[in-house]
Amino acid sequence: MLPAVFLVLALTVSPDQEIPVRHAPARSEAITGAELPPLPPDTAAPSPRMWVVTLLDPECPLSRQHVHTLNRLRAVFSAQGVAFVGLFPQFESTPAERETFRQQTGAAFALAGDSGRAWTRRLGGTITPEVFVIRRDGVVAYSGALDDWAVSLGQKRRVATRHYVREALEAATSGRLPATRRVGPVGCRIE
């Protein structure tokens, strides 16, 4: 398989610049586990009431750059029963490669391969990084971009102004669906 292609440009967007957000339809059907392999456990949330599943690629710079934010979210929300898992949809992903990714990025959450891309296909994932907030009942409360830091490939804001996953977790842990259910992710296409 060819590594993900990522074009790096030295473009920056100022925090006050308005950038159109790409919204895609939210998933309406629930994710069921009958046809899916189990997710690896997150030691910080041993009895999860919801999961944050992020599709990652060790060759995608945005996957690597978002790990710190995912770690911060895990530190805040794991006490509320939110388990964090990073899945690698590449067919050749090995435990050694995932451990190298963990060591290089400092990922504090569980990492696993996505054998046969079962989770990636069921969630409709197409980009890395792409984040899914899944409630215990299987409803995908949110899917898409982690935040608005990456505007497009190679174009980033100095700081994120919208924190989509954090907002979704705040709503979902309070028993509500988030106001924003889907924002198109920016990153490397899953091939």
C-alpha positions as CSV (number, residue, x, y, z in Angstrom):
1,M,0.0,0.0,0.0
2,L,1.2,3.5,-0.8
3,P,1.8,5.8,2.1
4,A,-0.7,8.6,2.5
5,V,0.2,11.7,0.4
6,F,0.3,14.9,2.3
7,L,1.1,18.3,0.7
8,V,2.7,20.7,3.1
9,L,2.4,24.4,2.4
10,A,3.5,27.2,4.6
11,L,0.0,28.8,4.9
12,T,-1.5,30.0,8.1
13,V,-4.9,31.3,8.8
14,S,-5.4,34.0,11.4
15,P,-7.8,33.2,14.2
16,D,-10.2,35.9,13.1
17,Q,-10.4,34.8,9.5
18,E,-13.7,33.2,8.6
19,I,-13.3,29.8,6.9
20,P,-16.3,27.9,5.6
21,V,-16.9,24.7,7.5
22,R,-17.7,21.6,5.5
23,H,-20.6,19.9,7.1
24,A,-21.6,16.4,6.0
25,P,-24.8,14.6,7.0
26,A,-24.7,13.1,10.5
27,R,-25.1,9.3,10.8
28,S,-28.6,8.3,11.7
29,E,-28.3,4.6,12.3
30,A,-26.6,3.1,15.4
31,I,-23.3,1.2,15.3
32,T,-23.8,-2.4,16.4
33,G,-21.0,-4.6,17.6
34,A,-22.2,-8.0,16.2
35,E,-20.1,-7.7,13.0
36,L,-17.3,-5.7,14.5
37,P,-14.2,-6.8,16.4
38,P,-14.0,-5.6,20.0
39,L,-12.2,-2.3,20.6
40,P,-9.1,-2.4,22.8
41,P,-9.7,-1.4,26.5
42,D,-8.8,2.1,27.7
43,T,-7.3,1.7,31.2
44,A,-8.5,5.2,32.1
45,A,-12.2,4.3,31.4
46,P,-12.6,0.6,32.2
47,S,-16.4,0.6,32.0
48,P,-17.0,3.1,29.2
49,R,-20.3,4.8,28.6
50,M,-19.0,6.1,25.3
51,W,-16.0,5.9,23.0
52,V,-13.9,8.4,21.1
53,V,-12.5,6.4,18.1
54,T,-10.0,8.2,16.0
55,L,-8.7,6.8,12.7
56,L,-5.0,7.4,12.5
57,D,-2.1,6.9,10.0
58,P,1.5,7.1,11.2
59,E,2.5,8.6,7.8
60,C,-0.1,11.4,8.1
61,P,1.3,14.5,9.7
62,L,-2.1,15.7,11.0
63,S,-2.6,12.3,12.7
64,R,0.6,12.8,14.6
65,Q,-0.2,16.5,15.4
66,H,-3.6,15.8,16.8
67,V,-2.4,13.2,19.4
68,H,-1.6,15.9,22.0
69,T,-5.2,17.3,21.8
70,L,-6.6,13.7,22.0
71,N,-4.5,13.1,25.1
72,R,-5.8,16.3,26.8
73,L,-9.4,15.4,26.0
74,R,-8.8,11.9,27.5
75,A,-7.4,13.4,30.7
76,V,-10.6,15.5,31.1
77,F,-13.3,13.0,29.9
78,S,-12.0,9.5,31.0
79,A,-13.3,10.1,34.5
80,Q,-16.7,10.5,33.0
81,G,-16.5,7.1,31.4
82,V,-15.2,8.1,27.9
83,A,-12.7,5.6,26.4
84,F,-10.3,6.8,23.8
85,V,-9.0,4.5,21.0
86,G,-6.9,5.1,18.0
87,L,-7.4,2.7,15.1
88,F,-5.0,2.2,12.2
89,P,-7.0,1.3,9.1
90,Q,-3.9,0.3,7.0
91,F,-3.8,-3.4,6.3
92,E,-0.1,-3.6,7.1
93,S,-0.2,-1.9,10.5
94,T,1.7,-4.1,13.0
95,P,1.9,-3.9,16.8
96,A,5.5,-2.8,16.5
97,E,4.5,0.1,14.2
98,R,1.8,1.2,16.5
99,E,4.2,1.1,19.5
100,T,6.6,3.2,17.5
101,F,3.8,5.7,16.8
102,R,3.0,5.7,20.5
103,Q,6.6,6.4,21.4
104,Q,7.1,9.1,18.8
105,T,3.8,11.0,19.5
106,G,3.2,10.3,23.2
107,A,-0.2,8.8,22.6
108,A,-1.7,7.9,26.0
109,F,-4.7,6.1,24.7
110,A,-5.2,2.6,23.3
111,L,-4.0,1.9,19.8
112,A,-5.1,-1.0,17.6
113,G,-5.1,-2.1,14.0
114,D,-8.5,-2.2,12.2
115,S,-8.3,-5.8,10.8
116,G,-10.0,-5.8,7.4
117,R,-11.1,-2.2,8.0
118,A,-14.2,-3.4,9.7
119,W,-14.6,-0.3,12.0
120,T,-13.4,2.1,9.3
121,R,-16.1,0.8,6.8
122,R,-18.9,0.6,9.4
123,L,-18.2,4.2,10.6
124,G,-17.7,5.4,7.0
125,G,-14.2,6.7,7.7
126,T,-12.3,8.1,4.7
127,I,-9.7,10.4,6.2
128,T,-7.0,10.3,8.9
129,P,-7.4,11.7,11.4
130,E,-11.1,11.3,11.6
131,V,-12.9,11.2,15.0
132,F,-16.1,9.4,16.0
133,V,-17.9,9.9,19.3
134,I,-20.0,6.8,19.9
135,R,-22.4,6.4,22.7
136,R,-23.0,3.1,24.5
137,D,-26.3,2.6,22.6
138,G,-24.3,2.7,19.4
139,V,-25.4,6.2,18.3
140,V,-22.6,8.2,16.6
141,A,-23.0,11.5,18.4
142,Y,-20.4,13.2,16.4
143,S,-18.0,12.4,13.5
144,G,-15.4,14.3,11.6
145,A,-12.7,16.9,12.4
146,L,-11.2,17.1,15.9
147,D,-11.3,20.9,15.8
148,D,-10.9,23.7,13.2
149,W,-7.1,24.0,13.5
150,A,-6.5,22.4,10.1
151,V,-8.4,24.3,7.5
152,S,-7.2,22.3,4.5
153,L,-4.1,20.3,3.7
154,G,-1.2,22.5,4.5
155,Q,-3.3,25.4,5.7
156,K,-3.7,25.8,9.5
157,R,-4.9,28.4,11.9
158,R,-2.5,29.6,14.5
159,V,-4.9,28.3,17.1
160,A,-8.2,26.3,16.9
161,T,-11.3,28.4,17.4
162,R,-13.8,25.6,17.4
163,H,-13.3,22.4,19.4
164,Y,-15.8,20.0,17.8
165,V,-15.0,16.8,19.7
166,R,-14.7,18.6,23.1
167,E,-18.1,20.3,22.4
168,A,-19.6,16.9,21.4
169,L,-18.3,15.2,24.5
170,E,-19.6,18.0,26.8
171,A,-23.1,17.5,25.2
172,A,-23.0,13.7,25.1
173,T,-21.7,13.3,28.7
174,S,-24.7,15.5,29.7
175,G,-27.1,13.2,27.9
176,R,-27.6,15.5,24.9
177,L,-26.7,15.2,21.2
178,P,-24.2,17.9,20.2
179,A,-25.4,20.9,18.2
180,T,-22.8,20.0,15.5
181,R,-23.0,16.3,14.6
182,R,-20.6,16.3,11.6
183,V,-17.8,18.4,10.3
184,G,-15.8,17.1,7.3
185,P,-12.3,16.1,8.4
186,V,-9.1,17.4,7.0
187,G,-6.2,15.0,6.5
188,C,-4.9,12.1,4.5
189,R,-7.2,10.0,2.4
190,I,-7.4,6.3,3.5
191,E,-6.3,4.3,0.5
